[in-house]
Amino acid sequence: MDNRLSAAVENIEGVIFGKREVIERLLVGLLAGGHILLEDVPGTGKTVLARSVARSLDLSFKRIQFTPDLLPSDVTGSTVFNRQSESFVFHPGPIFTHILLADEINRASPRTQSALLEAMAEGTVSVDGVTHDLEAPFMVMATQNPIEMEGTFPLPEAQLDRFLMKISVGYPDEADEIRMLRVHGGEDPLAALTPVLNQEGIRGLQERARTVHVSEDLHTYVATLARKTRELAGVAFGASPRGALALLRAAKALAVVRGRDHLLPDDVKEIAPDVLAHRLVLSPEALIRGSDPRSFVEKTLDSIPVPIEDLH
């Protein structure tokens, strides 16, 4: 692993115990210029995790609690008339930050949810016909609660597709939970956290991720994987071309996290379920059976020959 990223992971692990893979996924999302959807039960440390990432990387952080009465302007900001200057002045919303935690995003109305779309896709915000650029790096970490469905507005497929990955933090194992109680039972877990990277360093790593070498066989491998998901029985709609691009970007970022400047098939295989599963639309029959989209991605991976010549 890159020394700077290794230091960042260790830093965050000092707050969030036993979740190294989740931390690495968040760094992958940041280096790939993507956004993360965290689906988990309350109390598993999603907010602390987001704050830990921001503080370790010396990035600004803001949190929005999504509620049914939240307005798009509460996210993006608004233009207000200034009586002294007799002109309209733009007041930026909380989306103008490096890391935005959109807490319980599925509790907001579809109109407010869609206010995030332009920012997530383009890195810009348009208010009253004026476009404002967001400062890079910019990443949305959105959370949703899978068990409380009353009063929620499920994210439509078009918005789910904007998230690079959908992951779960999960409960800690017994040893890590006991350690958490011992270490953080009487103190703020973020109090002693200091930055080990900065904006310039993150931008440099993002550029490295963009320039990771990908062989022609691996381009074919990613394309084949995406196409095969569209042919599976039980899948109404498979991964889109945007999903294939997302998989390639995430795999290249994972290669950088692993300390390499070239892509391996194992990078694609490791990250594929997190990138593709939430993009699959299952058939009604598969939904009735309680099928898991990740199992369809894993089945597809098992059915495609790995390009051997890239394994050296």
N, C-alpha and C positions, 0 to 999 in steps of 0.2 A: 504494500500500500504506500502511496505517496506520503512522505513524512509529515507534511502539513495536515493532510486529511487524517492521518493516523493520530496526530495530536488532537485534532478536533473531536474525533470519535472518542478518544480516551477522556477528554474533557467532559463531554456530554454524558459518558458512562459513569462519571462521578456523581451524576444527579439521577439519571435513569438507569437503574441496575438491570443487567441481564437482557438488554434489548439491542445488542450490537447490530443485528441484521436490520432492524427497523431504522436505527440511526443511519446506517449506510444507505438505506433506501431514500431517506430524506436528502442526503448529500447527493445521491444520484439525480434526484429530481431537480435539485438546485443547479447542478452542473449541466444538466440537459436543458435547462431553461423551461422546465415543466412545473406542473402543479400536482398536489397530492390530496387525495380524498382518504381521510381516516375514518373508518367505520368501526365503532367500538362502543361498549357499554360505558356509562359514566364512571369516572373515578380511576381510570387506568393511566392517567398521567399525560393526556394529549396536550393540554395547555402548558404544563411544565416542560414537556418535550420541545414544543415550539419555541418557548422562551429560551430554553437552553441552547438550541441551535442558533438563534439570533444573537445571544450574548457571546457564545463561543466564536462566532464568525464576525463579531463587531458590526452587526447589521441592525437597522432600526426594526422595531416590532410594534404592531398594533393588533388589537383584537376587537372583533365585532360580534356581539351576541345577536344572532338572527332570531327575530320574532315575527309573528304574523303582521304586526303593524309597522314593521321597518319599511322605510321608503327607499327607492333607488338613490335619492339625493343624500340619504344618511350614509350611503356607502361611497358615492363618487364625489360628493361635495355639491355646492350650489353657487350661483351668481347672485350677489346681493348689491343693492344700490347703496352707494356711499354718499350721504348727504353733503359731507364736507367737500369732497372732490367732485361731486355731481357726476359720478360715473359708476358703472357697474364693476364690481370687484369679485374675482373668483376666490371662494374659500374652499381649499382642498378638503376632501373627506378623508377618512381613515385609510382608504385604499392607497393613498400616497405614502407608501412605506416599502421596505425591502421584503419583509415577511409579514403577511397578513393571515391571522387566524380567523377564519370564518366559522364561528362556533355554532353548531346545530343548523347548518345551512338549509336543511330540509324543513325548518319551521317557518321560513320566510315565504312570501308569495312568489309565484313564478316570475312576476314582473321584477321583483327585487333580485331574485336569483339571476335573472338575465342581465342585470346591471354589471355583473362580474364578467360576462362573456367577452366583451371587447377588451377589457384589461387583461384577461387571461390569454386571449388569442393574439392580441396585437401589441400589448404593452403600452396602450394609450387609453385615455378616458376622454369622452366627448360630452361636454355640458354646454347647452344653449348654442350649439353649432360650432363651438371652439374645441379643438383637440389639444389635450395636454399629455405630454410624455411622462411615463413612469420611469423612475431612475432604476437602472439595472445594478445588481440583480433584483429580480422581483419574483416572489413565489407565493401563491395562495395555498395555505394548508386548511382545508375545509373538513369539518367533522360532522358526522351524523350518527344518531343513536338508532341502532337497528331494532330495538325492542319496544320503543314507545311510538306507535304509528298514529295515535289520535292527535289531530291538529297539525299534521305534517303535510308537506307538499313534495312527494317523491321527485327527485331530479329526473327530468326527461333525458332520453338517450342522447340528444344533441349536446346537453350540458355535461353529462357523464363523459362524453367523448373528449371534452376539453381537459380532463384530468389525465396526466401522464400515467399515474398509477393509483390504484386503490389498494390500501393495505390496512392491517389491523395491528394495534399495539399488543393487545392480549394481556392476560394476567401474568404477574411475575411468578416464578416457581417459588417453592417454600423458602429456600435459602436466601434468595434475593429479597423476598418480602420481609423476612426477619431482619436482614441487613438494612433495608429501608427504614424500618421502625427504629432500629438502633441508631442509625446515623442521622436521620431527618426528623426524628420524633420531637426534638426540642429546638430546631433551628430552621431557618429559611434555606432550602436546598440550593437556591441560586445565589446566595449571598457571597460565596467565595469564588464564584465562577468568573474567570477572566478571559478575554479574547485571545485566541491563538492564531487567528487569520483575520483578514480584513477585506474590504470591497475589492481593492485592486487585485489581491491574491485570488479571490473567487472569480473575478472576470478573467484572469489569466488561465485558471483551471477550466473555465467554460470554453475558452478558445482551444485549449488542448483537447477537450472532449469533441469539439467540432472537427478537429483535424486527425482524429484517430484513424489509422489505416484500416480499410475494410476491403477484403478480397472480393473478386467477382462471384466466387462460389458462395460467400456469405451473403452477398446481396440476393442471390438466388434463393438461399436458404430462408431468409426472412420473408421474401415475397411468397415462397411456397407455403410457409407456415400460415401467413395471413389468408392465402387463398383456400387452404385446406379447411380453415375454420368455417368457411362459407358453404362447405359441402357436407358437413356433419349432420347425421340424423339427430333431430332434437334441437337443432339450432336454426331459428328462423332467419336471423341476420348475423353473419359473421363479422370479423374484423374488417374495417374499411381501409382504403389506402392510407388515410390519416393514421389509422392504428398501426399499419406497417411502418410508417415513418417514425411514429412514437416509439415503437419497439427498437428500431435501429438507433435512435438518439439515446434512449435509456441504456441500451447495451454498450454503446460507445462511452457513455459517462461511467458505467460500471467498470469498464476496462481501465479508465483513468483512476478510479477509486482503488482498483487492484494494482495500480502502479505500472500499467502497460500503455504503449502508444499504438497497439494493434489489437484488433478485435478477434476473439476466439469464439467458437460455437458454444462453449460453456457459458459465456457471458449472455448470449441470446437465450439459452435454455433456462438459466437461473432467473432471469428477469421477466421472461415471457408471461407467466401466469399473473404477475402483478400488473402488467401493462395491458394484457388482452382480455382477461376474464370479464371485467366490468363493461367491455364494449360488445360482448355477445348478447344478443336478444334470443332467449330460449323460446321454443315452441310451447303452446299451452299444455301439451301432453307432458313435456319435460318439466314444466313448472309444477304440474299436478303431482308428478313423481318426486318432487323436491330435489331435482338435480342441481348440482353445484357447477356454475360456469367454469370454475378452475379445473374441474375434472375433464371438461371438454378440451381445454387448452393442453393439459397434460397428455390426454389421449392423442391429440394431434402431434405433439412433440415426439411421442413414442412411434408414430407412424411414418416419420420422415427420416431418411438416412442422413446422418451427420457428415458434413464434408470433411473426410479424413485428412486431406492434404493440408488443412489448416490447424491440425492438432499438434504440430511440432513446436 
